Amino acid sequence: MADNNLVTSDASSPTIASANNSQKTLTDSNGNLVIDPNTNEPYPMPDGMDIAANVRYAQAFAQTDATEAEKDMLMVYWFRQGGPQDYQRPEGYIAARLGDMEMSYRAITNYNYGAVAAAMGYSLVDSLYYAGLHNQLIGNPNQPEATSYGIQQKSVNNITQGYNDYRAGRWANLSDLE
């Protein structure tokens, strides 16, 4: 690889850019940096995160004859505290139980949730309400400055951006892979 600051995966996965190998940041499947609307900086990404793969899996599952309850259960599994797509708790369930969080990955976790929820066929409003319901029941019910969805405005912004980016085609579609 000629450039140590750029790691590329196959065409259906995002490019992960890194300045001097310090912090990986998110780029979409077209190679464009994805900017967090709350910070105006690129989203930092944990090692091993692949939003395009998460989206592809959600798209494939959404096309099965799964019931709404089965879709909901899969989303709960993926995004539960310490779940496989809860990137803000990288050590898994034990860390989640102890309250350890990697706050630098909170925004990317919300962004990913929005993209995956869109790929599963949820509406944006339902996605935001489900995030708030999760927070109220399992997460942090005492959110300072919570919106009517039960989550902070920063989270609403990240979820909405991930959702809209998916709908705008920034992530691979199943038809692209056939």
C-alpha positions as CSV (number, residue, x, y, z in Angstrom):
1,M,0.0,0.0,0.0
2,A,1.6,3.3,-1.1
3,D,-0.1,5.6,1.3
4,N,0.0,4.8,5.0
5,N,-2.7,7.3,5.7
6,L,-5.4,5.5,3.7
7,V,-6.7,2.0,4.1
8,T,-9.1,0.8,1.6
9,S,-11.4,-2.2,1.6
10,D,-13.5,-3.7,-1.2
11,A,-15.7,-1.4,-3.3
12,S,-18.8,-2.2,-1.2
13,S,-17.2,-1.1,2.1
14,P,-16.3,2.3,3.2
15,T,-12.8,3.7,3.0
16,I,-11.3,4.3,6.4
17,A,-9.0,7.3,6.5
18,S,-6.5,7.9,9.2
19,A,-4.2,10.9,9.8
20,N,-0.8,9.5,10.6
21,N,-2.3,6.2,11.8
22,S,-3.7,7.9,14.9
23,Q,-7.5,8.0,14.6
24,K,-9.6,6.3,11.9
25,T,-12.4,8.4,10.5
26,L,-15.5,7.5,8.5
27,T,-15.8,7.9,4.8
28,D,-18.8,6.7,2.8
29,S,-18.8,4.1,0.0
30,N,-17.8,6.9,-2.5
31,G,-14.7,7.9,-0.4
32,N,-16.2,11.1,0.9
33,L,-15.5,12.0,4.6
34,V,-18.7,11.9,6.7
35,I,-18.8,15.0,9.0
36,D,-20.5,14.9,12.4
37,P,-23.1,17.8,12.3
38,N,-22.5,18.5,16.0
39,T,-18.7,19.0,15.8
40,N,-18.1,19.7,12.1
41,E,-15.3,17.1,12.3
42,P,-15.1,13.7,10.7
43,Y,-16.6,10.9,12.7
44,P,-13.9,8.9,14.6
45,M,-14.3,5.1,14.1
46,P,-13.3,2.2,16.3
47,D,-11.2,-0.6,14.9
48,G,-13.3,-3.2,13.1
49,M,-16.3,-1.0,12.5
50,D,-17.8,-1.5,9.1
51,I,-21.0,0.5,8.5
52,A,-21.4,-0.7,5.0
53,A,-21.4,-4.3,6.2
54,N,-23.9,-3.4,8.9
55,V,-26.2,-1.8,6.3
56,R,-25.9,-4.7,3.9
57,Y,-26.8,-7.2,6.6
58,A,-29.8,-5.0,7.6
59,Q,-30.9,-4.7,3.9
60,A,-30.7,-8.5,3.5
61,F,-32.7,-9.2,6.6
62,A,-35.3,-6.6,5.7
63,Q,-35.9,-8.4,2.5
64,T,-36.7,-11.7,4.2
65,D,-40.2,-12.7,5.4
66,A,-39.3,-11.8,9.0
67,T,-42.1,-10.4,11.1
68,E,-41.9,-6.8,12.5
69,A,-41.3,-8.4,15.9
70,E,-38.3,-10.3,14.5
71,K,-36.9,-7.1,13.0
72,D,-37.3,-5.4,16.3
73,M,-35.6,-8.2,18.2
74,L,-32.6,-8.1,15.8
75,M,-32.3,-4.3,16.3
76,V,-32.4,-4.7,20.1
77,Y,-29.8,-7.4,19.9
78,W,-27.5,-5.3,17.7
79,F,-27.8,-2.1,19.6
80,R,-28.3,-3.3,23.2
81,Q,-25.8,-2.1,25.8
82,G,-22.6,-4.0,24.9
83,G,-24.2,-5.4,21.7
84,P,-22.2,-6.0,18.5
85,Q,-23.1,-2.5,17.1
86,D,-22.8,-0.6,20.4
87,Y,-19.5,0.9,19.5
88,Q,-19.6,3.3,22.5
89,R,-19.1,0.3,24.8
90,P,-16.3,-1.6,22.9
91,E,-15.6,-4.1,25.7
92,G,-19.1,-5.6,25.4
93,Y,-21.7,-6.4,28.0
94,I,-19.4,-6.4,31.0
95,A,-18.3,-2.9,30.3
96,A,-21.9,-1.8,29.7
97,R,-22.9,-3.2,33.0
98,L,-20.2,-1.3,34.8
99,G,-21.1,1.9,32.9
100,D,-17.8,2.2,31.0
101,M,-18.3,4.1,27.8
102,E,-16.1,5.3,25.1
103,M,-17.7,8.7,24.6
104,S,-15.7,9.5,21.4
105,Y,-17.7,6.7,19.7
106,R,-21.1,7.8,20.9
107,A,-21.8,9.9,17.8
108,I,-20.7,7.2,15.3
109,T,-22.8,4.6,17.2
110,N,-25.9,6.9,16.7
111,Y,-25.0,7.5,13.1
112,N,-24.7,3.8,12.4
113,Y,-28.0,3.2,14.2
114,G,-29.7,5.7,11.9
115,A,-28.2,4.1,8.7
116,V,-29.1,0.5,9.9
117,A,-32.6,1.5,11.0
118,A,-33.2,3.0,7.5
119,A,-31.9,-0.1,5.8
120,M,-34.2,-2.2,8.0
121,G,-37.2,-0.1,6.7
122,Y,-38.0,1.9,9.8
123,S,-39.2,5.5,9.4
124,L,-37.0,8.2,10.8
125,V,-39.6,9.1,13.4
126,D,-39.9,5.5,14.6
127,S,-36.1,5.2,14.7
128,L,-35.9,8.2,16.9
129,Y,-38.7,7.1,19.2
130,Y,-37.2,3.6,19.5
131,A,-33.8,5.1,20.5
132,G,-35.5,7.2,23.1
133,L,-37.5,4.2,24.4
134,H,-34.3,2.2,24.6
135,N,-32.7,5.0,26.6
136,Q,-35.7,5.3,29.0
137,L,-35.9,1.5,29.6
138,I,-32.3,0.3,29.5
139,G,-29.9,3.2,28.8
140,N,-29.8,6.5,30.5
141,P,-33.3,7.7,31.5
142,N,-32.0,10.9,33.0
143,Q,-30.7,12.5,29.9
144,P,-30.0,16.2,30.4
145,E,-31.8,18.3,27.9
146,A,-33.6,15.4,26.3
147,T,-35.8,16.0,23.3
148,S,-39.4,14.8,23.0
149,Y,-37.9,11.5,21.7
150,G,-36.1,11.0,25.1
151,I,-32.6,11.5,23.7
152,Q,-30.3,14.5,23.5
153,Q,-30.4,16.7,20.4
154,K,-26.9,15.6,19.5
155,S,-28.1,12.0,19.3
156,V,-31.1,13.1,17.2
157,N,-28.7,14.9,14.8
158,N,-26.4,11.9,14.4
159,I,-29.3,9.4,14.0
160,T,-31.0,11.6,11.5
161,Q,-27.8,12.1,9.5
162,G,-27.1,8.4,9.3
163,Y,-30.7,7.7,8.3
164,N,-30.7,10.4,5.6
165,D,-27.2,9.4,4.3
166,Y,-28.5,5.9,3.8
167,R,-31.7,7.1,2.1
168,A,-29.5,9.4,-0.2
169,G,-27.5,6.3,-1.3
170,R,-24.2,7.0,0.5
171,W,-24.0,3.3,1.5
172,A,-24.0,0.3,-0.8
173,N,-27.4,-1.1,-1.9
174,L,-28.1,-4.8,-2.3
175,S,-28.8,-4.2,-6.0
176,D,-25.2,-3.0,-6.3
177,L,-23.9,-6.3,-5.1
178,E,-25.9,-8.6,-7.4
